[in-house]
Every structure is written in C-alpha cells, then in structure tokens.
C-alpha cells in the first residue's frame, strides 16, 4: 500500500535532486541549519520497532530450545521444522501445545537464527549467569611426560587413536557431588564410547579408561587429552 505524501519527504527529495546530496546528508545539514536559526535541537519522535513476533511465539521458542538440548540459533533455525514435530507428536510441549497455532508455526519457521539467539538470550542468561565456574582444572605436573600434538599434526589413517574428555553433570552449580561421564572417540572412524564416573579422582578416571579400552572391538594405540588434572597425573600416564 502506498503511503500518503509527506511534506518533509517531498522537501528532502527535491533538495537531494538539486544538490545531489544523499538523503542522510541532507537531513543532517537541514537539522544543522535549523539549530542555527532556532538555537535548539528539533524534537524527534522516538522510533519504535513494531513487534513482529507474538509472546506465544517466544514462549514456544524457549520451550522448544529447552527440549532440544539448548542448541545455538543457527542449528535451531535449520532444524526448526523437525524440532517442532517431535515434541508435538510425543506430547512434550505439555501446556505449550495450545500455543502452536498456524500463525505461531509460520513465525517460528521463518525466524532468522540471529533473531532466535536474541530472544533466547534472557532465558540463557537466567539459566547460565555470567561468572559461572568452570570444572576444568589445568594440571601443571608431568607435562614433559606427554608429547604435545599441534593443530597441524597429520590425522591418523587407521583406527586405534582416541580422543578422551570428561563432562560434568552438575546442572548450574558446582556445589556438592555429582556424576561425571568420560567419553573416548576414535579420530579415524568416529567410534565413540561413554562411561559414568562417580568423580574425577585419578583412580576412577584410570579405571574408567581401562574399562572403555577393554570394551572396544580393536586395540587402542594412542590417547589424546587436554591439560586437565584428571589426565595429567602419574596414575594415568603410567
């Protein structure tokens, strides 16, 4: 729909046509001359961006983001159609199911990844406040006993070389005790295995890795790990 003619717009268009100025430059020069004459700045009405997405769309987006493991906006935007279908089919939306109207579905399917991240930021900040502690404690001992692999090191061309790391299942707090999981991944084949640990005590980590090694269908020829203290210790290196 065409907008009705605007006197200011017509004036700026005419000024730009005569002077060959850009419209932004013309606006600045007109405002500067206005300030010189009146001695005050013109009062410009605030520009409010119209709300495009309904509150129900934002609520359903947060619920879907939670059910799918809290992925980034780029991943969620690409898979939003499949991501919405599964929770709806299995009844995981619960009280949010009534919000999934045709209009809300259309808005979610056409939402950009950056928009998703922007609307999910308050939810993410609430669940993961700034300054949260990290569970990784660097180990300074025995670094000379472990050869360092650089990013340019050629990749193995046969199965048997594994990457290993631990994941802490503590929720949003490192207080009290909680379980850890240890994961080994074959660099060449992508074969992956997991095992739960009571904690990251050296003997538990060594026992967990030994159990994972014994459960593999082929022998382990090498193990690559970060500088965490649960790996760089006498028990594991021996």
ChimeraX attribute file (.defattr): number of C-alpha atoms within 10 A of each C-alpha:
attribute: neighborCount
match mode: 1-to-1
recipient: residues
	/A:1	3
	/A:2	4
	/A:3	5
	/A:4	6
	/A:5	8
	/A:6	9
	/A:7	9
	/A:8	10
	/A:9	11
	/A:10	11
	/A:11	11
	/A:12	19
	/A:13	16
	/A:14	12
	/A:15	17
	/A:16	17
	/A:17	12
	/A:18	9
	/A:19	9
	/A:20	11
	/A:21	15
	/A:22	13
	/A:23	15
	/A:24	10
	/A:25	11
	/A:26	17
	/A:27	15
	/A:28	11
	/A:29	13
	/A:30	13
	/A:31	15
	/A:32	15
	/A:33	11
	/A:34	14
	/A:35	13
	/A:36	11
	/A:37	9
	/A:38	9
	/A:39	10
	/A:40	11
	/A:41	11
	/A:42	11
	/A:43	6
	/A:44	6
	/A:45	6
	/A:46	6
	/A:47	6
	/A:48	6
	/A:49	6
	/A:50	6
	/A:51	7
	/A:52	8
	/A:53	13
	/A:54	11
	/A:55	12
	/A:56	15
	/A:57	20
	/A:58	17
	/A:59	15
	/A:60	21
	/A:61	20
	/A:62	19
	/A:63	18
	/A:64	23
	/A:65	21
	/A:66	13
	/A:67	15
	/A:68	14
	/A:69	8
	/A:70	15
	/A:71	14
	/A:72	14
	/A:73	21
	/A:74	15
	/A:75	11
	/A:76	21
	/A:77	21
	/A:78	13
	/A:79	12
	/A:80	21
	/A:81	13
	/A:82	10
	/A:83	16
	/A:84	22
	/A:85	10
	/A:86	15
	/A:87	17
	/A:88	15
	/A:89	9
	/A:90	9
	/A:91	11
	/A:92	14
	/A:93	19
	/A:94	11
	/A:95	8
	/A:96	16
	/A:97	13
	/A:98	10
	/A:99	16
	/A:100	17
	/A:101	12
	/A:102	9
	/A:103	13
	/A:104	19
	/A:105	17
	/A:106	12
	/A:107	16
	/A:108	21
	/A:109	15
	/A:110	11
	/A:111	15
	/A:112	16
	/A:113	15
	/A:114	13
	/A:115	13
	/A:116	20
	/A:117	18
	/A:118	12
	/A:119	15
	/A:120	19
	/A:121	13
	/A:122	12
	/A:123	15
	/A:124	14
	/A:125	10
	/A:126	9
	/A:127	11
	/A:128	13
	/A:129	11
	/A:130	8
	/A:131	6
	/A:132	10
	/A:133	10
	/A:134	9
	/A:135	12
	/A:136	14
	/A:137	10
	/A:138	13
	/A:139	15
	/A:140	12
	/A:141	12
	/A:142	11
	/A:143	12
	/A:144	8
	/A:145	12
	/A:146	12
	/A:147	8
	/A:148	12
	/A:149	10
	/A:150	7
	/A:151	7
	/A:152	6
	/A:153	8
	/A:154	8
	/A:155	10
	/A:156	13
	/A:157	10
	/A:158	11
	/A:159	17
	/A:160	21
	/A:161	21
	/A:162	23
	/A:163	16
	/A:164	19
	/A:165	16
	/A:166	23
	/A:167	15
	/A:168	17
	/A:169	13
	/A:170	14
	/A:171	10
	/A:172	11
	/A:173	12
	/A:174	14
	/A:175	8
	/A:176	6
	/A:177	10
	/A:178	14
	/A:179	13
	/A:180	18
	/A:181	18
	/A:182	19
	/A:183	19
	/A:184	23
	/A:185	19
	/A:186	20
	/A:187	19
	/A:188	14
	/A:189	14
	/A:190	12
	/A:191	13
	/A:192	15
	/A:193	15
	/A:194	16
	/A:195	15
	/A:196	15
	/A:197	19
	/A:198	12
	/A:199	16
	/A:200	20
	/A:201	12
	/A:202	17
	/A:203	13
	/A:204	15
	/A:205	24
	/A:206	18
	/A:207	13
	/A:208	19
	/A:209	20
	/A:210	12
	/A:211	12
	/A:212	18
	/A:213	17
	/A:214	11
	/A:215	11
	/A:216	13
	/A:217	8
	/A:218	10
	/A:219	12
	/A:220	15
	/A:221	10
	/A:222	11
	/A:223	15
	/A:224	17
	/A:225	17
	/A:226	16
	/A:227	15
	/A:228	16
	/A:229	16
	/A:230	24
	/A:231	23
	/A:232	21
	/A:233	17
	/A:234	11
	/A:235	12
	/A:236	15
	/A:237	11
	/A:238	7
